[in-house]
Amino acid sequence: MNERPPSKLELLHFARRVAVQQARDKIAQIDRWIAAEERRETERRRGTEARPAVPDWLIEQGLSGRAPVYVHVGGCWSAKKRCRGVERDQALRALADGVDACPHCRPDTELGYLG
């Protein structure tokens, strides 16, 4: 066959078509990444909004639900998973009954307990 080789101009047009197609593919991929991140952001926001409010006071139970070991201010970084939210009067009663105040969040000070 006596086909002539493509001219430089034809090769440049071909290269441009390939570059445009690759750019479209890359933009489509970025759009998919953006959509996925927007979905994750929406899920995080919904999760935060659905999370129950932090109780004002916590009582930390001992291992296996044994006697209480600490009273905490709600949201204390030192509070463990064995905590349950309580009302102000229950926290005061626990302190009066000899449950230790957390040395980090000092609920006795927050409650004005002078025991």
A tleap script that builds the chain and sets N, CA, C and O, in Angstrom:
source leaprc.protein.ff14SB
mol = sequence {
  NMET ASN GLU ARG PRO PRO SER LYS LEU GLU
  LEU LEU HIE PHE ALA ARG ARG VAL ALA VAL
  GLN GLN ALA ARG ASP LYS ILE ALA GLN ILE
  ASP ARG TRP ILE ALA ALA GLU GLU ARG ARG
  GLU THR GLU ARG ARG ARG GLY THR GLU ALA
  ARG PRO ALA VAL PRO ASP TRP LEU ILE GLU
  GLN GLY LEU SER GLY ARG ALA PRO VAL TYR
  VAL HIE VAL GLY GLY CYS TRP SER ALA LYS
  LYS ARG CYS ARG GLY VAL GLU ARG ASP GLN
  ALA LEU ARG ALA LEU ALA ASP GLY VAL ASP
  ALA CYS PRO HIE CYS ARG PRO ASP THR GLU
  LEU GLY TYR LEU CGLY
}
set mol.1.N position { 0.822 -1.175 0.000 }
set mol.1.CA position { 0.000 0.000 0.000 }
set mol.1.C position { 0.873 1.247 0.000 }
set mol.1.O position { 1.917 1.308 0.649 }
set mol.2.N position { 0.430 2.184 -0.712 }
set mol.2.CA position { 1.174 3.420 -0.835 }
set mol.2.C position { 0.538 4.543 -0.036 }
set mol.2.O position { 0.266 5.621 -0.566 }
set mol.3.N position { 0.305 4.286 1.226 }
set mol.3.CA position { -0.270 5.343 2.052 }
set mol.3.C position { 0.830 6.285 2.474 }
set mol.3.O position { 1.931 5.869 2.838 }
set mol.4.N position { 0.513 7.547 2.419 }
set mol.4.CA position { 1.496 8.533 2.843 }
set mol.4.C position { 1.470 8.610 4.369 }
set mol.4.O position { 0.413 8.404 4.965 }
set mol.5.N position { 2.574 8.893 5.006 }
set mol.5.CA position { 2.585 9.063 6.455 }
set mol.5.C position { 1.786 10.315 6.825 }
set mol.5.O position { 1.695 11.256 6.036 }
set mol.6.N position { 1.208 10.319 8.028 }
set mol.6.CA position { 0.421 11.496 8.419 }
set mol.6.C position { 1.314 12.742 8.483 }
set mol.6.O position { 2.489 12.675 8.842 }
set mol.7.N position { 0.722 13.853 8.131 }
set mol.7.CA position { 1.477 15.107 8.183 }
set mol.7.C position { 1.647 15.529 9.651 }
set mol.7.O position { 0.981 15.016 10.551 }
set mol.8.N position { 2.539 16.454 9.848 }
set mol.8.CA position { 2.772 16.971 11.190 }
set mol.8.C position { 1.486 17.600 11.737 }
set mol.8.O position { 1.167 17.440 12.915 }
set mol.9.N position { 0.752 18.312 10.883 }
set mol.9.CA position { -0.498 18.947 11.297 }
set mol.9.C position { -1.535 17.897 11.701 }
set mol.9.O position { -2.236 18.087 12.695 }
set mol.10.N position { -1.648 16.816 10.968 }
set mol.10.CA position { -2.585 15.743 11.322 }
set mol.10.C position { -2.201 15.104 12.653 }
set mol.10.O position { -3.069 14.797 13.470 }
set mol.11.N position { -0.920 14.906 12.868 }
set mol.11.CA position { -0.455 14.342 14.140 }
set mol.11.C position { -0.762 15.271 15.308 }
set mol.11.O position { -1.147 14.812 16.383 }
set mol.12.N position { -0.595 16.564 15.103 }
set mol.12.CA position { -0.908 17.526 16.162 }
set mol.12.C position { -2.396 17.533 16.478 }
set mol.12.O position { -2.773 17.611 17.648 }
set mol.13.N position { -3.243 17.452 15.473 }
set mol.13.CA position { -4.691 17.385 15.713 }
set mol.13.C position { -5.054 16.104 16.465 }
set mol.13.O position { -5.894 16.123 17.365 }
set mol.14.N position { -4.423 15.001 16.096 }
set mol.14.CA position { -4.657 13.740 16.797 }
set mol.14.C position { -4.227 13.851 18.264 }
set mol.14.O position { -4.944 13.422 19.169 }
set mol.15.N position { -3.045 14.433 18.477 }
set mol.15.CA position { -2.534 14.596 19.847 }
set mol.15.C position { -3.485 15.460 20.664 }
set mol.15.O position { -3.706 15.196 21.846 }
set mol.16.N position { -4.051 16.494 20.037 }
set mol.16.CA position { -5.000 17.355 20.733 }
set mol.16.C position { -6.252 16.582 21.119 }
set mol.16.O position { -6.740 16.735 22.239 }
set mol.17.N position { -6.788 15.756 20.222 }
set mol.17.CA position { -7.987 14.958 20.528 }
set mol.17.C position { -7.717 14.009 21.699 }
set mol.17.O position { -8.562 13.845 22.579 }
set mol.18.N position { -6.541 13.390 21.704 }
set mol.18.CA position { -6.174 12.482 22.798 }
set mol.18.C position { -6.082 13.261 24.103 }
set mol.18.O position { -6.593 12.812 25.129 }
set mol.19.N position { -5.440 14.419 24.078 }
set mol.19.CA position { -5.286 15.232 25.296 }
set mol.19.C position { -6.650 15.687 25.819 }
set mol.19.O position { -6.889 15.666 27.027 }
set mol.20.N position { -7.537 16.094 24.924 }
set mol.20.CA position { -8.880 16.529 25.349 }
set mol.20.C position { -9.615 15.356 25.999 }
set mol.20.O position { -10.250 15.527 27.039 }
set mol.21.N position { -9.537 14.172 25.400 }
set mol.21.CA position { -10.221 13.002 25.967 }
set mol.21.C position { -9.640 12.648 27.334 }
set mol.21.O position { -10.388 12.333 28.259 }
set mol.22.N position { -8.321 12.696 27.470 }
set mol.22.CA position { -7.699 12.396 28.760 }
set mol.22.C position { -8.090 13.440 29.803 }
set mol.22.O position { -8.331 13.107 30.964 }
set mol.23.N position { -8.150 14.685 29.391 }
set mol.23.CA position { -8.555 15.742 30.323 }
set mol.23.C position { -9.990 15.513 30.784 }
set mol.23.O position { -10.286 15.674 31.968 }
set mol.24.N position { -10.878 15.144 29.879 }
set mol.24.CA position { -12.266 14.843 30.261 }
set mol.24.C position { -12.319 13.695 31.254 }
set mol.24.O position { -13.070 13.743 32.228 }
set mol.25.N position { -11.524 12.663 31.007 }
set mol.25.CA position { -11.487 11.517 31.920 }
set mol.25.C position { -10.983 11.944 33.299 }
set mol.25.O position { -11.540 11.525 34.314 }
set mol.26.N position { -9.939 12.771 33.348 }
set mol.26.CA position { -9.389 13.227 34.631 }
set mol.26.C position { -10.385 14.122 35.360 }
set mol.26.O position { -10.545 14.018 36.576 }
set mol.27.N position { -11.053 14.999 34.618 }
set mol.27.CA position { -12.059 15.863 35.233 }
set mol.27.C position { -13.219 15.027 35.756 }
set mol.27.O position { -13.739 15.304 36.837 }
set mol.28.N position { -13.628 14.019 35.015 }
set mol.28.CA position { -14.708 13.138 35.480 }
set mol.28.C position { -14.284 12.407 36.752 }
set mol.28.O position { -15.095 12.245 37.664 }
set mol.29.N position { -13.031 11.965 36.827 }
set mol.29.CA position { -12.537 11.291 38.029 }
set mol.29.C position { -12.555 12.252 39.211 }
set mol.29.O position { -12.992 11.883 40.302 }
set mol.30.N position { -12.089 13.472 39.008 }
set mol.30.CA position { -12.090 14.473 40.082 }
set mol.30.C position { -13.518 14.759 40.522 }
set mol.30.O position { -13.776 14.897 41.718 }
set mol.31.N position { -14.458 14.852 39.573 }
set mol.31.CA position { -15.865 15.065 39.922 }
set mol.31.C position { -16.394 13.918 40.776 }
set mol.31.O position { -17.169 14.150 41.704 }
set mol.32.N position { -15.991 12.686 40.478 }
set mol.32.CA position { -16.409 11.537 41.294 }
set mol.32.C position { -15.827 11.636 42.693 }
set mol.32.O position { -16.511 11.328 43.669 }
set mol.33.N position { -14.572 12.061 42.806 }
set mol.33.CA position { -13.949 12.228 44.125 }
set mol.33.C position { -14.674 13.302 44.928 }
set mol.33.O position { -14.925 13.134 46.122 }
set mol.34.N position { -15.006 14.404 44.264 }
set mol.34.CA position { -15.727 15.491 44.937 }
set mol.34.C position { -17.082 14.997 45.426 }
set mol.34.O position { -17.455 15.263 46.568 }
set mol.35.N position { -17.816 14.291 44.593 }
set mol.35.CA position { -19.146 13.779 44.982 }
set mol.35.C position { -19.033 12.821 46.163 }
set mol.35.O position { -19.850 12.868 47.083 }
set mol.36.N position { -18.027 11.952 46.139 }
set mol.36.CA position { -17.847 11.002 47.245 }
set mol.36.C position { -17.520 11.743 48.540 }
set mol.36.O position { -18.030 11.385 49.601 }
set mol.37.N position { -16.678 12.765 48.463 }
set mol.37.CA position { -16.325 13.524 49.669 }
set mol.37.C position { -17.519 14.321 50.175 }
set mol.37.O position { -17.701 14.456 51.386 }
set mol.38.N position { -18.332 14.848 49.274 }
set mol.38.CA position { -19.547 15.559 49.695 }
set mol.38.C position { -20.501 14.608 50.420 }
set mol.38.O position { -21.132 14.993 51.405 }
set mol.39.N position { -20.608 13.365 49.935 }
set mol.39.CA position { -21.458 12.374 50.623 }
set mol.39.C position { -20.919 12.077 52.018 }
set mol.39.O position { -21.681 12.018 52.983 }
set mol.40.N position { -19.584 11.889 52.125 }
set mol.40.CA position { -18.984 11.618 53.441 }
set mol.40.C position { -19.197 12.795 54.394 }
set mol.40.O position { -19.501 12.600 55.570 }
set mol.41.N position { -19.036 14.017 53.880 }
set mol.41.CA position { -19.239 15.212 54.704 }
set mol.41.C position { -20.685 15.281 55.203 }
set mol.41.O position { -20.929 15.604 56.365 }
set mol.42.N position { -21.626 14.979 54.333 }
set mol.42.CA position { -23.043 14.976 54.722 }
set mol.42.C position { -23.293 13.924 55.795 }
set mol.42.O position { -24.004 14.187 56.765 }
set mol.43.N position { -22.720 12.738 55.632 }
set mol.43.CA position { -22.887 11.675 56.630 }
set mol.43.C position { -22.271 12.086 57.970 }
set mol.43.O position { -22.866 11.842 59.019 }
set mol.44.N position { -21.087 12.707 57.947 }
set mol.44.CA position { -20.461 13.172 59.194 }
set mol.44.C position { -21.335 14.218 59.882 }
set mol.44.O position { -21.524 14.177 61.098 }
set mol.45.N position { -21.865 15.157 59.095 }
set mol.45.CA position { -22.704 16.212 59.671 }
set mol.45.C position { -23.976 15.611 60.276 }
set mol.45.O position { -24.378 15.993 61.375 }
set mol.46.N position { -24.606 14.679 59.567 }
set mol.46.CA position { -25.809 14.023 60.097 }
set mol.46.C position { -25.497 13.258 61.372 }
set mol.46.O position { -26.277 13.276 62.324 }
set mol.47.N position { -24.346 12.584 61.387 }
set mol.47.CA position { -23.946 11.843 62.584 }
set mol.47.C position { -23.728 12.760 63.771 }
set mol.47.O position { -24.124 12.443 64.893 }
set mol.48.N position { -23.099 13.895 63.521 }
set mol.48.CA position { -22.869 14.861 64.593 }
set mol.48.C position { -24.194 15.424 65.104 }
set mol.48.O position { -24.383 15.571 66.311 }
set mol.49.N position { -25.103 15.735 64.194 }
set mol.49.CA position { -26.394 16.291 64.588 }
set mol.49.C position { -27.241 15.265 65.334 }
set mol.49.O position { -28.026 15.631 66.209 }
set mol.50.N position { -27.092 13.982 64.996 }
set mol.50.CA position { -27.906 12.938 65.618 }
set mol.50.C position { -27.325 12.464 66.953 }
set mol.50.O position { -27.998 11.763 67.709 }
set mol.51.N position { -26.093 12.843 67.239 }
set mol.51.CA position { -25.437 12.408 68.469 }
set mol.51.C position { -26.157 13.010 69.670 }
set mol.51.O position { -26.461 14.203 69.680 }
set mol.52.N position { -26.428 12.192 70.676 }
set mol.52.CA position { -27.091 12.744 71.867 }
set mol.52.C position { -26.193 13.744 72.582 }
set mol.52.O position { -24.966 13.675 72.503 }
set mol.53.N position { -26.824 14.661 73.270 }
set mol.53.CA position { -26.067 15.686 74.003 }
set mol.53.C position { -25.238 15.036 75.108 }
set mol.53.O position { -25.631 14.025 75.690 }
set mol.54.N position { -24.092 15.635 75.381 }
set mol.54.CA position { -23.224 15.156 76.458 }
set mol.54.C position { -23.894 15.506 77.787 }
set mol.54.O position { -24.281 16.657 77.991 }
set mol.55.N position { -24.037 14.537 78.695 }
set mol.55.CA position { -24.642 14.854 79.992 }
set mol.55.C position { -23.747 15.818 80.778 }
set mol.55.O position { -22.535 15.877 80.571 }
set mol.56.N position { -24.374 16.566 81.679 }
set mol.56.CA position { -23.612 17.528 82.477 }
set mol.56.C position { -22.698 16.836 83.485 }
set mol.56.O position { -21.623 17.342 83.805 }
set mol.57.N position { -23.132 15.670 83.985 }
set mol.57.CA position { -22.376 14.964 85.024 }
set mol.57.C position { -22.327 13.484 84.690 }
set mol.57.O position { -23.268 12.938 84.113 }
set mol.58.N position { -21.228 12.838 85.055 }
set mol.58.CA position { -21.042 11.409 84.801 }
set mol.58.C position { -20.608 10.720 86.082 }
set mol.58.O position { -19.914 11.297 86.919 }
set mol.59.N position { -21.033 9.472 86.212 }
set mol.59.CA position { -20.505 8.617 87.273 }
set mol.59.C position { -19.853 7.429 86.582 }
set mol.59.O position { -20.471 6.732 85.778 }
set mol.60.N position { -18.590 7.223 86.919 }
set mol.60.CA position { -17.823 6.119 86.345 }
set mol.60.C position { -17.931 4.917 87.267 }
set mol.60.O position { -17.569 4.982 88.441 }
set mol.61.N position { -18.434 3.823 86.718 }
set mol.61.CA position { -18.576 2.576 87.472 }
set mol.61.C position { -17.255 1.821 87.477 }
set mol.61.O position { -16.446 1.954 86.558 }
set mol.62.N position { -17.049 1.032 88.515 }
set mol.62.CA position { -15.874 0.165 88.568 }
set mol.62.C position { -16.011 -0.967 87.569 }
set mol.62.O position { -17.024 -1.076 86.879 }
set mol.63.N position { -15.001 -1.801 87.494 }
set mol.63.CA position { -15.040 -2.950 86.586 }
set mol.63.C position { -16.234 -3.836 86.890 }
set mol.63.O position { -16.609 -4.011 88.049 }
set mol.64.N position { -16.820 -4.384 85.863 }
set mol.64.CA position { -17.983 -5.278 85.978 }
set mol.64.C position { -19.154 -4.608 86.702 }
set mol.64.O position { -19.918 -5.281 87.394 }
set mol.65.N position { -19.297 -3.302 86.550 }
set mol.65.CA position { -20.423 -2.589 87.142 }
set mol.65.C position { -20.355 -2.456 88.646 }
set mol.65.O position { -21.368 -2.205 89.299 }
set mol.66.N position { -19.168 -2.624 89.199 }
set mol.66.CA position { -19.016 -2.497 90.650 }
set mol.66.C position { -19.276 -1.068 91.092 }
set mol.66.O position { -19.692 -0.225 90.298 }
set mol.67.N position { -19.030 -0.810 92.345 }
set mol.67.CA position { -19.304 0.499 92.941 }
set mol.67.C position { -18.680 1.627 92.121 }
set mol.67.O position { -17.651 1.435 91.474 }
set mol.68.N position { -19.302 2.792 92.150 }
set mol.68.CA position { -18.763 3.940 91.411 }
set mol.68.C position { -17.358 4.300 91.909 }
set mol.68.O position { -17.053 4.184 93.096 }
set mol.69.N position { -16.509 4.742 90.967 }
set mol.69.CA position { -15.149 5.104 91.340 }
set mol.69.C position { -14.873 6.599 91.197 }
set mol.69.O position { -14.050 7.146 91.931 }
set mol.70.N position { -15.550 7.264 90.263 }
set mol.70.CA position { -15.333 8.698 90.067 }
set mol.70.C position { -16.633 9.380 89.652 }
set mol.70.O position { -17.509 8.784 89.026 }
set mol.71.N position { -16.717 10.647 90.026 }
set mol.71.CA position { -17.720 11.552 89.472 }
set mol.71.C position { -16.952 12.468 88.523 }
set mol.71.O position { -15.876 12.960 88.864 }
set mol.72.N position { -17.508 12.694 87.328 }
set mol.72.CA position { -16.866 13.532 86.310 }
set mol.72.C position { -17.817 14.637 85.870 }
set mol.72.O position { -19.036 14.516 85.984 }
set mol.73.N position { -17.228 15.714 85.365 }
set mol.73.CA position { -17.990 16.704 84.616 }
set mol.73.C position { -18.229 16.090 83.237 }
set mol.73.O position { -17.334 15.455 82.681 }
set mol.74.N position { -19.426 16.274 82.681 }
set mol.74.CA position { -19.712 15.729 81.343 }
set mol.74.C position { -18.672 16.198 80.337 }
set mol.74.O position { -18.295 17.369 80.326 }
set mol.75.N position { -18.212 15.287 79.498 }
set mol.75.CA position { -17.214 15.624 78.498 }
set mol.75.C position { -15.781 15.542 78.995 }
set mol.75.O position { -14.860 15.880 78.252 }
set mol.76.N position { -15.565 15.105 80.225 }
set mol.76.CA position { -14.202 14.982 80.758 }
set mol.76.C position { -13.393 14.025 79.882 }
set mol.76.O position { -13.861 12.941 79.534 }
set mol.77.N position { -12.188 14.435 79.534 }
set mol.77.CA position { -11.344 13.603 78.676 }
set mol.77.C position { -10.924 12.320 79.377 }
set mol.77.O position { -10.560 11.347 78.716 }
set mol.78.N position { -10.969 12.305 80.679 }
set mol.78.CA position { -10.512 11.157 81.443 }
set mol.78.C position { -11.625 10.130 81.691 }
set mol.78.O position { -11.352 9.018 82.142 }
set mol.79.N position { -12.869 10.498 81.400 }
set mol.79.CA position { -13.993 9.593 81.650 }
set mol.79.C position { -13.887 8.369 80.752 }
set mol.79.O position { -13.600 8.486 79.560 }
set mol.80.N position { -14.116 7.209 81.321 }
set mol.80.CA position { -14.019 5.946 80.583 }
set mol.80.C position { -15.377 5.547 80.023 }
set mol.80.O position { -16.373 6.246 80.207 }
set mol.81.N position { -15.394 4.413 79.339 }
set mol.81.CA position { -16.631 3.904 78.748 }
set mol.81.C position { -17.628 3.433 79.811 }
set mol.81.O position { -18.812 3.264 79.517 }
set mol.82.N position { -17.171 3.228 81.006 }
set mol.82.CA position { -18.053 2.709 82.056 }
set mol.82.C position { -18.805 3.836 82.754 }
set mol.82.O position { -19.200 3.687 83.910 }
set mol.83.N position { -19.010 4.953 82.076 }
set mol.83.CA position { -19.693 6.097 82.682 }
set mol.83.C position { -21.159 6.127 82.266 }
set mol.83.O position { -21.542 5.649 81.199 }
set mol.84.N position { -21.952 6.701 83.142 }
set mol.84.CA position { -23.357 6.943 82.808 }
set mol.84.C position { -23.679 8.371 83.214 }
set mol.84.O position { -23.168 8.882 84.211 }
set mol.85.N position { -24.530 9.002 82.426 }
set mol.85.CA position { -24.931 10.357 82.710 }
set mol.85.C position { -25.863 10.409 83.907 }
set mol.85.O position { -26.719 9.540 84.068 }
set mol.86.N position { -25.704 11.425 84.748 }
set mol.86.CA position { -26.562 11.589 85.918 }
set mol.86.C position { -26.952 13.057 86.051 }
set mol.86.O position { -26.337 13.937 85.449 }
set mol.87.N position { -27.971 13.298 86.842 }
set mol.87.CA position { -28.413 14.657 87.145 }
set mol.87.C position { -27.495 15.262 88.206 }
set mol.87.O position { -26.730 14.555 88.862 }
set mol.88.N position { -27.585 16.551 88.356 }
set mol.88.CA position { -26.760 17.288 89.313 }
set mol.88.C position { -26.898 16.735 90.732 }
set mol.88.O position { -25.898 16.530 91.420 }
set mol.89.N position { -28.136 16.495 91.170 }
set mol.89.CA position { -28.345 16.010 92.541 }
set mol.89.C position { -27.743 14.625 92.750 }
set mol.89.O position { -27.264 14.320 93.842 }
set mol.90.N position { -27.761 13.781 91.717 }
set mol.90.CA position { -27.157 12.452 91.828 }
set mol.90.C position { -25.630 12.564 91.938 }
set mol.90.O position { -25.001 11.817 92.688 }
set mol.91.N position { -25.045 13.499 91.190 }
set mol.91.CA position { -23.596 13.700 91.268 }
set mol.91.C position { -23.221 14.195 92.664 }
set mol.91.O position { -22.248 13.721 93.251 }
set mol.92.N position { -23.982 15.139 93.191 }
set mol.92.CA position { -23.719 15.641 94.548 }
set mol.92.C position { -23.863 14.532 95.584 }
set mol.92.O position { -23.048 14.415 96.499 }
set mol.93.N position { -24.909 13.718 95.432 }
set mol.93.CA position { -25.135 12.616 96.367 }
set mol.93.C position { -23.978 11.619 96.324 }
set mol.93.O position { -23.542 11.125 97.364 }
set mol.94.N position { -23.480 11.324 95.117 }
set mol.94.CA position { -22.357 10.388 94.987 }
set mol.94.C position { -21.117 10.939 95.700 }
set mol.94.O position { -20.416 10.205 96.396 }
set mol.95.N position { -20.856 12.227 95.520 }
set mol.95.CA position { -19.713 12.839 96.213 }
set mol.95.C position { -19.899 12.759 97.726 }
set mol.95.O position { -18.960 12.452 98.460 }
set mol.96.N position { -21.128 13.040 98.188 }
set mol.96.CA position { -21.413 12.980 99.626 }
set mol.96.C position { -21.281 11.557 100.156 }
set mol.96.O position { -20.941 11.357 101.322 }
set mol.97.N position { -21.548 10.561 99.299 }
set mol.97.CA position { -21.445 9.160 99.704 }
set mol.97.C position { -20.012 8.636 99.619 }
set mol.97.O position { -19.773 7.457 99.877 }
set mol.98.N position { -19.055 9.497 99.261 }
set mol.98.CA position { -17.653 9.085 99.273 }
set mol.98.C position { -17.062 8.709 97.932 }
set mol.98.O position { -15.917 8.263 97.874 }
set mol.99.N position { -17.813 8.876 96.843 }
set mol.99.CA position { -17.229 8.607 95.523 }
set mol.99.C position { -16.250 9.736 95.231 }
set mol.99.O position { -16.566 10.910 95.422 }
set mol.100.N position { -15.069 9.374 94.769 }
set mol.100.CA position { -14.033 10.372 94.503 }
set mol.100.C position { -14.410 11.280 93.334 }
set mol.100.O position { -15.050 10.849 92.375 }
set mol.101.N position { -14.003 12.533 93.432 }
set mol.101.CA position { -14.134 13.466 92.316 }
set mol.101.C position { -12.953 13.239 91.378 }
set mol.101.O position { -11.828 13.034 91.833 }
set mol.102.N position { -13.201 13.274 90.096 }
set mol.102.CA position { -12.116 13.125 89.117 }
set mol.102.C position { -11.079 14.227 89.370 }
set mol.102.O position { -11.435 15.401 89.470 }
set mol.103.N position { -9.807 13.852 89.474 }
set mol.103.CA position { -8.784 14.864 89.743 }
set mol.103.C position { -8.489 15.751 88.531 }
set mol.103.O position { -7.783 16.751 88.662 }
set mol.104.N position { -9.018 15.402 87.353 }
set mol.104.CA position { -8.741 16.171 86.142 }
set mol.104.C position { -9.802 17.236 85.883 }
set mol.104.O position { -9.471 18.387 85.598 }
set mol.105.N position { -11.078 16.855 85.981 }
set mol.105.CA position { -12.150 17.808 85.650 }
set mol.105.C position { -12.746 18.479 86.887 }
set mol.105.O position { -13.492 19.449 86.756 }
set mol.106.N position { -12.438 17.992 88.062 }
set mol.106.CA position { -12.847 18.572 89.351 }
set mol.106.C position { -14.345 18.891 89.423 }
set mol.106.O position { -14.725 20.056 89.541 }
set mol.107.N position { -15.195 17.860 89.351 }
set mol.107.CA position { -16.636 18.117 89.426 }
set mol.107.C position { -17.067 18.690 90.767 }
set mol.107.O position { -18.065 19.406 90.845 }
set mol.108.N position { -16.319 18.381 91.825 }
set mol.108.CA position { -16.673 18.937 93.136 }
set mol.108.C position { -16.596 20.464 93.110 }
set mol.108.O position { -17.442 21.142 93.693 }
set mol.109.N position { -15.588 20.996 92.440 }
set mol.109.CA position { -15.460 22.447 92.302 }
set mol.109.C position { -16.593 23.009 91.448 }
set mol.109.O position { -17.199 24.022 91.798 }
set mol.110.N position { -16.876 22.348 90.326 }
set mol.110.CA position { -17.942 22.793 89.425 }
set mol.110.C position { -19.301 22.762 90.127 }
set mol.110.O position { -20.149 23.625 89.901 }
set mol.111.N position { -19.492 21.764 90.975 }
set mol.111.CA position { -20.763 21.612 91.684 }
set mol.111.C position { -20.842 22.492 92.940 }
set mol.111.O position { -21.913 22.660 93.523 }
set mol.112.N position { -19.716 23.039 93.339 }
set mol.112.CA position { -19.696 23.833 94.577 }
set mol.112.C position { -19.781 22.942 95.815 }
set mol.112.O position { -20.259 23.372 96.865 }
set mol.113.N position { -19.315 21.701 95.685 }
set mol.113.CA position { -19.374 20.740 96.787 }
set mol.113.C position { -18.217 21.014 97.740 }
set mol.113.O position { -17.061 21.074 97.322 }
set mol.114.N position { -18.531 21.175 99.001 }
set mol.114.CA position { -17.513 21.482 99.998 }
set mol.114.C position { -17.286 20.330 100.971 }
set mol.114.O position { -16.742 20.544 102.055 }
set mol.115.N position { -17.689 19.117 100.611 }
set mol.115.CA position { -17.620 17.962 101.481 }
set mol.115.C position { -16.289 17.666 101.948 }
set mol.115.O position { -16.096 16.707 102.695 }
savepdb mol mol.pdb
quit
